[in-house]
Amino acid sequence: MNPIITRNTDEKHLLDSEFHLNAFRFRERDILTSAAKRLKRHIDSGMDSFDAFNVCQQHLVQVGFAYIERIILEQFILQVEATKDTGCKKVLKKLCDLFALSQMDKNKGWYLEQSYMEGSKTKAIRKLVNQLCWEIRQDAVPLTDAFNIPDQCLSAPIAVAIR
């Protein structure tokens, strides 16, 4: 872990897909390694493997979350890169950045505990998440319209009121 990168709050860096992937991969690998060591320690101490699994269950659930979040991010990035329409690509890139940064913000405690990021960086990420939400708001209706959800499914008064 590079001390310069743990503190880098430059917007270009924070919006870099490579930074996102590295953070997700590090988190997944670290949690998986930690869970495996914990399971092994319990089994080596004589605990039944089923009981060891149950004791470590929450840890293993976190491995699953980290894994699926990484897969989602990788696929999202691939789709952004494969998109030909420049307007669509720009919106998808913002959504991809929003997904990655919001997940990092959600897990900032973990990143801080691992010294992968410093407080100034997690604050900058939170600020950028809010900025991206503000920017993407103008595309919210076209994005939801793209799902072509029938009006009868949108029966909640709040859903009908904004149309």
Secondary structure, DSSP 8 states (H G I E B T S, - for coil): --HHHHH---HHHHT-HHHHHHHHHHHHHHHHHHHHHHHHHHHHTT--HHHHHHHTHHHHHHHHHHHHHHHHHHHHHHHHHH---HHHHHHHHHHHHHHHHHHHHHTHHHHHHTTSS-HHHHHHHHHHHHHHHHHHGGGHHHHHHTT---GGG--SHHHHHT-
